[in-house]
Amino acid sequence: MHTIQVTQPARIAVLGSGTRAAAMPPHLTELANAHYVPQLIDSRLPAFAGNPYDRLVVDLAYVEMAQRAQASACAAIFINTYADYGIAAMRAAVTIPVVGAGEAAMTIAAEGGRKFSIVTVWPPSMKFIYDERTRAVAAGAACLRVRHVSPEDELLRLGSAEGVQERMARREDAVIEMIVRECERAIGEDGAQAIVLGCTCMAPVGPQVAAAVAVPVIEGSRAGYRAAVAAAQTPQAPAAGPRTARAMLIPSIVDSYVNAVPGTQAAPAAAQCAVCVF
């Protein structure tokens, strides 16, 4: 009698859903195949990165998520947020490949020497996220401009049915047209040869925007996941930088917070922020 061995597909850890729902985004589920499947890892440490202090808290949360992903034997890690929270610290803590949506999107956009503009649905007060990524990623030098589609009061509609994220999820024509117009301004005014969509929450409308714009449009959630799959298939060189000797410190910090703050463990997914920073 011959024993038939069934090989299970490798898992790509997806850090954060990119939406207010604690569920795998459909566009990433569609990218699963017989060899690689996405596995959602959610944050245990809620915080909004509206200032440098809270940005540090978010970085800690994402590093802890990455360490959980490695502990569960994932083949690679994909940070499903344009901000690539904690990416450098992750690479000092884990031994599996780490890919960020922002890093991947800008790298693809800059291929062949192209110059690109970033078009985001979030207002100018969120520009610090884009400034940090363009400074940190080599391809960021090719960024011409960050364009903000929404006014500041968009942040007041977070989580509501009238918020831009929910409208993109419904693929409303008016929202798609608004994004397309800004992409066209980037081409005409900035000289952009490619467009990077500046939030993974823009994934639902990414294909429609790309079909309406004359230059390549890079949507970071799909692009980053594909890059993580490619990284999982590629033999990894030793880590370029020094590795931490305190790998369990950040998980311990998160554990302490979760155990000390009432209600943290039971925080509903619907309370997450629509800007992908929870």
N, C-alpha and C positions, 0 to 999 in steps of 0.2 A: 504494500500500500504506500502510495506517495503522499507526502504531506504538502499541501498547497499553502505557501506562505503569502499572506496578504500584506503588501507594503502600504503603510499609512502615509498620506502626504505630509510633508514638512509644514510647520506652522510659522507664519510671519506675524509677529506681534504688532498690533496696531494700537498705538498709544492715543486713546481718545477717539470719540466717534466723529468729532468735527461738527456735532449738532447738540441740541439739548437732550437728545434721547440716548440712553445707555444701550444702544443697539448698533450692530455693524451697519454702516451705510450701504445701501443697495449697490452703489457703483463699485464698491470694493468687493462685495459678495460676488458680483458678476465677473470679477477678475480671478476668482478661484479656479484652479484646474486640478488635474489628477496628481500633480507633483507638489503644489504649494497652495495653502489655504490661509486666509487671514484669521487671526484670533484677537478679539478686542480685549484690551486691558484698560480699565477705567481708574481714575484718580481716587485715592482715599483721603486726599488733603485739599479740601476746597479753598480756593483763594483767587481773587481777581487781580491780575497784574497791572494795576492802574498807576503804580509808582515803583521806584526801584526796590523798596523793601518787600512789597508784595510780589514783585517779579522774582525775587529770590525764593520766596515760599513756593511759587509755581514751579520753579526750576527743581526744587527739592522733591516736589510731588512727582514730577516726570522722571527724575532719576530713580526714585523708588519703584515706579512702574516698570522701568527698564530692567531693574534688578529682579523683579518678580517674573518678568518675561524670560530672562535667562534661566532662572530657577525652574521654570516650567518647560525647559528644553526647546524653546523657540529657536528657529534657525537664523532669524534676523529680526531687527527692530525697526519699525517705521513710526516716526513721530508725526502724527496726523494733525499738525497745526503749522501754519506758515512760520510761526515764531521759533520753531525748533527748540522748544524749552529744554534746557539742561543738556544739550547735545554734547558739548565738550566734556562735561563731567561724566556723562554716560560712557563715553569712549575711554575714560580713565578707570571705569569701574567694571565694565563687562567685557567679555571676550568675543561676543558675536557681533556681526556687522550692525551699525547704526546708521540710518538714513533719515534725514529730515525733509519735510515737504518743501520748506523754503529753500534750503540748500539745493535740493534736486531740481526744483523749478527754475531757479536762476542759472544753474549750471547748464541745463538744456537750452534755456533762452539765449545764452551767450555763445552757444556753439557756432563755430565758423566765424567768430569775430563779430557776431551781431550785437547791436545795441538794443536795449529793451526798456520799456516803462512798466511799472507795476500799477495795476488798476485794482483798487480794493473798494468794497462796499462800506468800509468803516470810515468814520470822520477823521479830520486832521489831528485830533487829540491822541489818536492811536499811532501816530507816525513814529513814535520812539521804537516800536516793534520793528518797523521796516529799516529804520536807521541802523539799529543794532545788527540786523541780518546782512545788510549790504556792506557794512564794515567788516563783518566776520568771515564772510564767504568770498573767495577769490573772484567768482563771477559777478559779485556785487559791483565791481568797478565798471561794469558795462551798463549799469542802471542809469538811465537818463533822468528819470523823475518818478515820484510816487504820486499817483492821482487818486483822490478820495471822492467817491461817488456820492456819499451821503453827508448831510449836515450834522452838526453836533447833536441835535435833538433826537437823532436816530437811536442813541444809546438809551434814551428814556423809553423806547418801545421794545427793549430787549425782552424776549419771552412772550410778547403779545402776538396776536394773530396778524396785526398790522406791521410787525417788525420786518425788516428786510430779509432776515434769514427765513422766516416762515413764508414770505412771498416768493423767495427763490425756490423753496421746497415745493411750492405750488406751480412753479415755472410760469409766473405771471408775465404776460407780454410786456407790460409797462416796465418791469424791473429789468428784463432782458434788454429792452431797447435803451434804457438808461445806461446800462453797462456798455453796450455796443457803442453808443454815442461817445462815451469817454474813451473807449479804445480808439475810435476814429480820430478824436482830438489828439491822442498820444501819437498817432501816426503822422497827422498833419502838422502839429505844433512842435512835438519833441523830436520828430524824425525816427520814431521807434520802428525797428525792424522785426520786433517780436513783442508780445504782450504777456506778462505774467499776471495771473489772477491772484490777488493778494490775500486770499483766505480760503482754507479748505472747505468752508461752508458754502463757497461758490460752486462746488462740484456739481450740484444738480443742474445748473444752467450752463456749465462749461461747454458742452457740445453745441448748444444753440448759439452761444456767443462766438465760438470758433468758426461756425459755419457762416456767420454774418460778417466776419472781419477778414481783411485782405492779407494780413500777415499771420504767422503762426501764433496761436494762443496757447500758453502752457498752463494747464490746471494742475496745481501742486499735489492734490490728494492722489489722483490716478498716477501721475508721473512719479511721485515719491514711492508709492507702493510697488510699482514696476521696478524702480531702481533698487528697492530692498530685496525683491525676488532675485534680481540680477546679482546683487551682492552676496546673497545666500548661495548662489551657484558658483561663485568665484573663490578660489583658494585665497585665504586672507594672509597678508603679510603681518609680521609682528606689529603691535601698536607703536605708532610713531613717537608718542609722548610718554612721560613717566606714568606708571599706574599707581593707584592709591593703595595704601596699606590699611585703610580704614573703611573697607567696603561695606561693613555692616552698620556704620554710623548713621547714614541717612535713613535706612529702613527703621532703625531704632528710634530716630527722631519722629518719623511718621507714626510709628506704633504708639509712642508716648502721647502724641497729640490726639490720635484717634481714641485712645483709652481715657484721656483726661477731659476732653471736651464733650459734654452731653449731646447726644443726637447726631454726632458726626458719622457714625457707622450707618445710621439709618437715613442719612440725607437723601431725599428723593432726586432721581436723575433729572426731573423736570426743573429743579432749582439751578441746574448748571447754566453757565453763562453762554449766550449765543456767539460770543466772540472767540470761542475755542480756547479760552485761557483758564478754564476750570479743570 
